Amino acid sequence: MPRNDDGDRSGIFLAGGAASEIDCKAMWSKEDPNDSGHISGDRAVIYVEAMMTSGRATAAVDRITAQEFMAACMVDVFKNANT
């Protein structure tokens, strides 16, 4: 499996451009395996922090919805997040 720019072997490879919808859906599925439509607590922290750093807001500071995640992912907000 290729490594992403951070050496992670998650299967998500974001070389040289914005993440594709398929990449983002794969990332989301990994974080929300029960398909609840949101992630919260420790799982959400890294993504919420990346969104805040990029100037994007979430509806809650300890929770991220699938819609918020996908919108941020598609513009590479999570590219440098340590997931």
C-alpha distances in whole Angstrom, upper triangle without the diagonal:
4,7,10,13,14,11,10,6,8,6,9,9,13,14,18,19,20,17,18,19,16,14,17,18,14,15,19,18,16,19,22,21,25,25,28,28,27,26,28,29,26,23,25,26,23,23,27,27,25,27,30,29,29,32,31,33,32,35,34,33,31,30,28,28,26,28,28,24,23,26,25,21,22,24,21,23,20,18,19,19,18,17
4,7,10,11,9,8,6,8,7,8,7,10,11,14,16,17,15,16,18,16,13,16,18,15,15,19,19,17,20,23,22,26,26,29,28,28,26,28,29,26,24,25,26,22,22,26,26,23,26,29,27,27,30,29,31,31,34,34,32,31,30,27,28,25,27,27,23,22,25,23,19,20,21,18,21,18,15,17,18,17,16
4,7,7,5,5,5,7,7,8,6,9,10,13,15,16,14,16,19,17,14,16,18,15,14,18,19,16,18,22,22,26,26,28,27,26,25,26,27,24,21,23,23,20,20,23,23,20,23,26,24,24,27,27,29,29,32,32,30,29,28,26,27,25,26,25,22,21,23,21,18,19,20,17,18,15,13,13,14,13,13
4,5,5,6,7,8,8,6,5,6,7,11,12,13,11,14,16,15,12,14,16,14,13,16,18,16,17,21,21,25,25,27,25,24,23,25,25,22,20,20,21,17,17,21,20,17,20,23,21,20,24,23,26,26,29,29,27,26,25,23,24,22,23,22,19,19,20,18,15,16,16,13,15,12,9,10,12,11,11
4,6,7,10,11,12,10,7,7,7,10,12,13,12,15,18,18,14,16,19,17,15,19,20,18,19,23,24,28,27,29,27,26,24,26,26,23,21,21,21,17,17,21,19,16,19,22,19,19,22,23,25,26,29,29,27,27,26,24,25,24,25,23,20,20,21,18,15,17,16,13,14,12,8,8,11,11,12
4,6,9,10,12,11,10,10,11,13,15,15,15,18,20,19,16,17,19,17,15,18,20,18,18,22,23,27,27,28,27,25,23,24,24,20,19,19,19,15,16,19,18,15,18,21,18,19,22,22,25,25,28,28,26,25,25,23,25,24,25,23,20,20,22,19,16,18,18,14,14,12,9,8,9,8,10
4,6,9,11,11,10,11,12,15,17,18,16,19,21,20,16,18,20,17,16,19,20,18,19,22,23,27,27,29,28,27,24,25,25,22,20,21,21,17,18,22,21,18,22,24,22,22,26,26,28,28,31,30,28,27,27,25,27,25,27,26,22,22,24,21,19,20,21,17,18,15,12,11,12,10,11
4,6,8,8,9,11,13,16,17,17,15,18,19,18,14,15,17,14,12,16,17,14,15,19,19,23,24,25,25,23,21,22,22,19,17,18,19,15,16,20,19,17,20,23,21,22,25,25,26,26,29,28,26,24,24,22,24,22,24,23,19,20,22,20,17,19,20,16,17,13,12,11,11,9,8
4,6,7,9,12,13,17,18,18,16,17,19,17,13,15,17,13,12,16,16,13,15,18,18,22,23,25,25,24,22,23,24,21,18,20,21,18,18,22,22,20,23,25,24,24,28,27,28,28,30,30,28,26,25,24,25,23,25,24,20,21,23,21,18,20,21,18,19,15,14,14,14,12,11
4,5,8,11,14,17,17,17,14,15,16,14,11,12,13,10,9,12,12,9,12,15,15,19,19,21,21,20,18,20,21,18,16,17,18,16,16,20,20,18,20,23,23,23,26,25,26,25,27,27,26,24,22,20,21,19,21,21,17,17,20,19,15,17,19,16,17,14,13,14,13,12,9
4,6,10,12,16,16,16,12,13,14,11,9,11,12,9,9,13,12,11,14,16,16,20,20,22,22,21,20,23,24,22,18,20,21,18,18,22,22,20,22,25,25,24,27,26,27,26,29,29,28,26,24,22,22,20,22,22,18,17,20,19,15,17,19,16,18,15,14,15,15,15,12
4,6,9,13,13,12,9,10,11,10,6,9,10,8,7,11,12,11,13,16,16,20,19,22,21,20,19,22,23,21,18,18,20,17,16,19,20,17,19,22,22,21,24,22,24,24,26,26,26,24,23,20,20,18,19,19,15,14,17,16,12,13,15,12,14,12,10,12,13,13,11
4,6,9,10,10,8,10,13,11,8,11,13,11,11,14,16,15,17,19,20,24,23,25,24,23,22,25,26,24,21,21,22,18,18,21,21,18,20,23,22,21,24,23,25,25,28,29,28,27,25,22,23,20,21,21,17,16,18,17,13,14,15,12,15,12,10,12,13,14,13
4,6,6,7,6,8,12,11,8,10,13,12,12,15,17,16,18,20,22,25,24,26,24,23,22,25,26,24,21,21,21,18,16,20,20,16,18,21,20,18,21,20,23,23,27,27,26,26,24,22,22,20,20,19,16,15,16,14,11,11,11,9,12,10,7,10,12,14,14
4,6,8,9,11,14,14,12,14,17,16,15,19,20,20,21,24,25,29,27,29,27,27,26,28,29,27,24,24,24,21,20,23,22,19,20,23,21,20,23,23,26,26,30,31,29,29,28,25,26,23,23,23,20,18,19,17,14,14,14,11,14,13,10,12,15,16,16
4,7,9,12,15,16,14,15,19,18,18,21,23,22,24,26,28,31,30,31,29,28,28,30,31,29,26,25,26,22,21,23,23,19,20,23,21,19,22,22,25,26,30,31,30,30,29,26,26,24,24,23,20,19,19,17,14,13,12,11,14,14,11,13,16,18,19
4,6,9,12,14,12,13,16,17,16,19,21,21,22,24,26,29,27,29,26,26,26,28,29,28,25,24,24,21,19,22,21,18,18,21,19,17,20,19,23,24,27,28,28,28,27,24,24,21,21,20,18,16,15,14,12,10,9,8,12,12,10,13,15,18,18
4,6,9,11,10,10,13,14,14,16,18,19,20,21,24,26,24,26,23,22,22,25,27,25,23,21,22,19,16,19,19,15,15,19,18,15,17,17,20,21,24,25,25,25,23,20,20,18,17,16,14,12,12,11,8,6,6,5,9,10,9,12,14,17,17
4,7,8,6,6,10,11,10,12,15,15,16,18,20,23,21,23,20,20,20,22,24,23,20,19,20,17,15,18,19,15,15,19,18,16,18,17,20,20,23,24,24,24,22,18,18,15,15,15,12,10,11,10,7,5,7,6,9,9,8,12,13,16,15
4,5,5,6,9,10,11,12,14,16,17,18,20,22,20,22,19,20,21,24,26,25,22,21,22,20,17,20,21,18,18,21,21,19,21,19,21,21,24,25,26,25,23,19,18,15,15,15,13,10,11,12,8,6,9,9,13,12,12,16,16,19,17
4,5,5,6,9,10,10,12,14,15,16,17,20,17,19,16,17,18,22,24,24,21,19,22,20,17,19,21,18,18,21,22,19,21,19,20,20,22,24,24,24,21,17,16,12,12,13,11,8,10,11,8,7,10,11,13,13,14,17,18,20,18
4,5,5,6,9,10,10,12,14,15,16,18,16,19,17,18,19,22,25,24,20,20,23,20,18,21,23,20,20,24,24,22,24,22,23,22,24,25,26,25,22,19,17,14,14,16,13,10,13,14,11,10,13,13,16,15,15,18,18,20,17
4,6,5,6,9,10,11,13,14,15,18,17,19,17,17,18,21,23,22,18,18,20,18,15,18,20,17,18,21,21,20,22,20,22,21,23,24,24,23,21,18,17,14,15,15,12,10,12,12,9,9,12,11,13,11,11,15,15,16,14
4,5,5,6,9,10,11,12,14,16,14,16,14,14,14,18,20,19,16,15,17,15,12,15,17,15,15,18,19,17,19,17,18,17,20,21,21,20,17,14,13,10,11,11,8,6,9,9,6,7,10,9,11,10,11,14,13,15,13
4,5,5,6,9,10,10,11,14,11,14,12,13,14,17,20,20,16,16,18,17,14,17,20,17,17,21,22,20,22,19,20,18,20,21,22,21,17,14,13,9,11,12,9,7,11,12,9,10,13,13,14,13,14,17,16,18,15
4,5,5,6,9,10,10,13,12,15,14,14,14,18,20,19,15,16,18,17,15,18,20,18,18,22,23,22,24,21,22,21,23,23,23,21,19,16,15,12,14,15,12,10,14,14,11,12,15,14,15,13,14,17,16,16,13
4,6,5,7,9,10,13,12,14,13,13,12,15,17,16,12,12,15,13,11,15,16,15,15,19,19,19,21,19,19,18,20,20,20,18,16,13,13,11,13,13,9,9,13,12,9,11,14,12,13,10,11,14,12,13,10
4,5,5,6,8,11,9,11,9,9,9,13,15,15,11,11,14,13,11,13,16,15,15,18,20,19,21,18,18,16,18,18,18,16,13,11,10,7,10,11,7,8,11,11,9,12,15,14,14,11,14,16,14,15,12
4,5,5,5,8,7,10,10,11,11,14,17,16,12,13,17,16,14,17,19,18,19,22,23,23,24,21,21,19,20,20,21,19,16,13,12,10,13,14,11,11,15,15,13,15,18,17,17,15,17,19,17,17,14
4,6,6,9,10,12,12,12,11,14,15,14,11,12,15,14,13,16,18,17,18,22,23,22,24,22,22,20,22,21,21,18,16,14,14,12,15,16,12,13,17,16,14,16,19,17,17,14,16,17,15,14,11
4,6,9,9,10,10,9,7,10,12,11,7,9,12,11,10,13,15,15,16,19,20,20,22,20,19,17,18,17,17,14,12,11,11,10,14,13,10,12,16,15,13,16,18,17,16,13,15,17,14,13,10
4,6,5,7,7,7,6,10,12,12,9,10,14,14,13,15,18,18,18,20,22,22,24,21,20,17,18,17,17,15,12,11,10,9,13,13,11,12,16,16,15,17,20,19,18,16,18,20,17,17,14
4,5,8,10,10,10,13,15,15,12,13,17,17,16,18,21,21,21,24,26,26,27,24,24,21,21,21,21,18,15,14,13,12,16,17,14,15,19,19,17,20,23,22,21,19,21,22,20,19,15
4,6,8,10,10,13,15,16,13,15,18,19,18,20,23,23,23,25,28,28,29,25,24,21,21,20,21,18,15,15,13,12,16,17,16,17,20,21,20,22,25,24,24,21,24,25,22,22,19
4,6,8,9,13,16,17,14,14,18,19,17,19,22,22,21,24,26,26,27,23,22,19,19,19,20,18,14,13,11,9,13,15,13,14,17,18,17,19,22,22,22,20,23,25,22,22,19
4,6,8,10,14,16,13,13,17,18,17,17,21,21,20,23,25,25,26,22,21,17,16,16,18,15,12,11,9,9,12,14,13,15,17,18,18,20,23,23,22,20,24,25,22,23,20
4,7,10,14,16,13,12,16,17,15,15,19,19,18,20,23,22,23,19,17,14,14,14,16,14,10,9,6,5,8,10,10,11,14,15,15,17,20,20,19,18,21,23,21,22,19
4,7,10,12,10,9,12,14,12,12,16,16,15,17,20,20,20,17,15,12,11,11,13,10,7,6,4,6,9,9,9,11,13,14,14,17,19,19,17,16,20,21,18,19,16
4,7,9,6,6,9,11,10,10,13,14,14,16,19,19,20,17,15,12,12,11,11,9,6,6,7,8,11,11,9,12,15,14,14,18,19,19,17,15,18,19,16,16,14
4,6,6,5,7,10,10,9,12,14,14,15,18,19,20,17,15,12,12,9,9,6,4,6,9,11,14,13,12,15,17,16,17,20,21,20,18,16,20,20,16,17,14
4,5,5,6,10,11,10,12,15,15,16,18,20,20,18,16,14,14,11,9,6,7,9,12,15,17,16,15,18,20,18,19,23,23,22,19,17,21,20,16,16,14
4,5,5,8,10,10,11,14,15,16,17,19,21,19,18,15,17,14,11,8,9,11,14,16,19,17,15,19,20,18,18,22,23,21,18,16,19,18,14,13,11
4,6,7,8,9,11,13,14,15,17,19,20,18,17,15,16,14,12,9,9,9,12,13,16,14,12,15,18,16,15,19,20,18,16,13,16,16,12,12,9
4,6,5,6,8,10,11,12,14,15,17,14,13,11,12,10,9,6,6,6,9,11,14,11,10,13,15,13,13,17,18,16,14,12,15,15,12,12,10
4,6,5,6,9,10,10,12,14,15,14,13,11,13,11,8,6,8,9,12,14,16,14,12,16,17,14,15,19,19,17,14,12,15,14,10,11,10
4,6,5,6,9,10,11,12,14,13,14,13,15,14,11,10,11,10,14,15,16,14,11,15,16,13,13,16,16,14,11,9,12,10,7,7,7
4,5,5,6,9,10,11,12,11,11,10,13,12,10,10,9,8,11,11,13,10,8,11,12,9,9,13,13,11,8,7,10,10,7,9,8
4,5,5,6,9,10,11,9,8,7,10,9,7,7,7,7,10,12,13,10,9,12,13,10,12,15,15,13,10,10,13,13,10,12,12
4,5,5,6,9,10,10,10,10,13,12,9,10,11,11,14,16,16,13,12,15,15,12,13,16,15,14,10,10,13,11,9,11,12
4,5,5,6,9,9,10,11,14,14,12,12,13,11,14,15,15,12,11,13,13,9,10,13,12,10,6,6,9,8,6,9,10
4,5,5,6,5,6,8,11,12,10,12,12,10,12,13,13,9,9,11,10,7,9,12,11,10,6,8,11,11,10,13,13
4,5,5,5,6,8,11,11,9,12,12,12,14,16,16,12,12,15,14,11,13,16,14,13,10,11,14,13,12,15,16
4,5,7,9,12,15,15,13,15,16,15,17,19,18,15,14,17,15,12,14,16,14,12,9,10,12,11,10,13,15
4,6,9,11,15,16,14,16,17,15,17,18,17,13,13,15,12,9,11,13,10,10,7,9,11,11,11,15,16
4,7,10,13,14,13,16,16,15,17,18,16,13,14,16,13,10,13,15,12,13,10,12,15,15,14,18,19
4,7,10,12,12,14,14,12,13,15,13,9,11,12,10,8,11,13,11,12,9,12,14,15,14,18,18
4,7,8,9,12,11,10,12,14,12,9,11,13,11,10,13,15,14,15,12,14,17,18,16,19,19
4,5,7,9,8,6,8,11,10,7,9,12,11,10,13,15,15,16,13,14,18,18,16,19,18
4,7,9,8,8,9,12,11,9,11,14,13,13,16,18,18,19,16,17,21,22,20,22,21
4,6,5,7,9,13,13,11,13,16,16,15,17,20,20,20,17,18,21,22,19,21,20
4,6,8,11,15,15,12,13,17,17,15,17,20,20,20,16,16,20,20,17,18,18
4,7,10,14,15,13,13,17,17,16,18,21,21,20,17,16,20,20,16,17,16
4,7,10,12,10,10,14,15,14,15,19,19,19,16,15,19,19,16,17,16
4,7,8,6,6,10,11,11,12,15,16,16,13,13,17,18,15,16,15
4,5,5,6,9,10,11,12,14,16,17,15,15,18,20,17,19,17
4,6,5,6,9,10,10,12,15,15,14,14,17,19,17,19,16
4,5,5,6,9,10,11,13,14,14,14,17,20,18,21,19
4,6,5,6,8,10,11,13,11,12,15,17,15,18,17
4,6,5,6,9,10,11,9,9,12,15,13,15,13
4,5,5,6,9,10,10,10,13,16,15,17,15
4,6,5,7,9,9,11,13,16,15,18,17
4,6,6,7,5,7,10,12,12,15,15
4,5,5,6,6,8,11,11,14,13
4,6,8,9,10,13,14,17,16
4,6,8,9,12,13,17,17
4,5,5,8,10,13,13
4,6,8,8,12,12
4,6,5,8,9
4,6,9,9
4,6,9
4,6
4
